[in-house]
Amino acid sequence: MNNKKLLYTLLLGATLTSCAEVEICERDHPHQGDVNFTYTWNKPEDKPNRMGVLCYRVVGQWKQVAEVNTDDLTLRLIGETTITPENRPNENPDEGDNTGGDNTGGDNTGGDNTGVAEPSEPNEPTEPTEPTEPTEPTEPGTGTTPPPFTPTVKIPRGYYKFATFPLDNPSIDYSELEQFMKNDAKDYPLQNVGLSYKVYDIKDPKLNKPLAWQDFNPYAKYIQPDVEPLYYDSTTVQQVRADRQTTFEFKPKILSQNIDINFNIVKNTDEVEFKVTEVWAEISGVPTYIKMNTGYLDITKTSKMLFKTDIKPSNPDDNGNDTNENKRIACHGNINVTGVVNVQRAYGETLEDVRKKIYGPGIMQVVIYTEVYNPKTGQTFPQKWQGIINLYNTLNKAKLMTTTSDNKYVYRNGEHGTINISAEILLDGKTVGNIDKGGDALDRWIQTDSDINIDI
């Protein structure tokens, strides 16, 4: 009998001791801590209106996304089906489209701002509750009102990794983050989760592009010009304690770069008089995938961007436009992207092989729209010229990005960068050529297209 009592005592002691482990104890005795988040902005005027915070408990897995109002730092918990902006519930349920999912809670899906249930009194066992069935998405315009913003939210105690990111950025694809919220960590670990820029086909009407564009570097799709800056920050693993409030500080950095691109057009009008009216450009090698746990950019997933340049003739007319007599035009473009990476050197390729490529990342295309004067008729007619250049040497000099030791990821060198293309475009009204500057201009322009060829 004494042996049985001793065994019972040991087993009881082991059971009570195990409550020190968060994963086991909180399944039967949930405890919560109040948390909130503060932000220090490098440029407060550029901060997004809403930031999301991924709350990921690393032991005894628990996942949730908090939405933070960056004006007053109030916040609320949202469900994984409402991370994407178009799926978010409306603040005013009587207006607009609402296809948001369940806002009523449950682990990993809850939208209520109270987290898990309040702990029961000591020694009073609680009956397990049935899990809440998810509600069906509502019809457009009839959605439920989301939970209110509050100074703090309650989450289960434990050790957490927190990461913050823009929540309402229309240029971002949040699908991987949504999958992470829905699936078990062993099947979908945080290390595999990233945010991506949305990409578009050249024929997609949603893509802002010039009307007459032929793509001679079709290795990837396009992101929109002038995408919103992408902010990101994360914490080391931090502890959330029960029955107390903890504040976590973020200092978001802009993952994207503001890049100036400069190049020149030299006009030879000895045989044909013409003036340049517009210049559009395309840059390739823009990383589109951001790792959620590190903020690194994946160089194996890149895209392209179209943008219009400002043109400054050296001898303009009264309105600042090009003239037939002008001989030189400075072109300047400014883009907001995650960065620009170079064309990759494949196994067995020499540097000379790499420099000759006109396909893949690190390639720039331009379309020059002109008005050519016909002396026989005294009239002008439109003509466009298209050229392409491999920016291998130019990007090496620009030093926009730093590559990680495993050569898989990059991160930007500062919030601003400049791409100065020393090779100048020589345009004589018939062909696109180069001004030879010797060893300083290893990158060279190549004509790829001209839409009209008329003997004048």
Salt bridges, closest charged atoms under 4 A:
GLU23 OE2 - ARG27 NH2 3.51
GLU26 OE1 - ARG57 NH1 2.22
GLU26 OE2 - ARG157 NE 3.16
ASP34 OD1 - LYS154 NZ 3.23
GLU67 OE2 - ARG50 NE 3.10
GLU67 OE1 - ARG76 NE 2.90
GLU67 OE2 - ARG88 NH2 2.39
ASP71 OD1 - LYS47 NZ 3.50
GLU86 OE2 - LYS198 NZ 3.90
GLU91 OE2 - ARG76 NH2 2.56
ASP168 OD1 - ARG88 NH1 2.40
ASP184 OD1 - LYS186 NZ 3.48
ASP215 OD2 - LYS304 NZ 2.45
ASP260 OD1 - HIS332 NE2 2.75
ASP260 OD2 - HIS416 NE2 2.68
GLU271 OE1 - LYS430 NZ 3.00
GLU278 OE2 - LYS308 NZ 3.05
ASP310 OD2 - HIS332 ND1 3.90
ASP322 OD2 - LYS267 NZ 2.90
GLU349 OE1 - LYS357 NZ 2.95
GLU415 OE1 - LYS43 NZ 3.79
GLU424 OE2 - ARG328 NH2 2.13
ASP440 OD1 - LYS397 NZ 3.66
ASP449 OD2 - LYS384 NZ 2.86
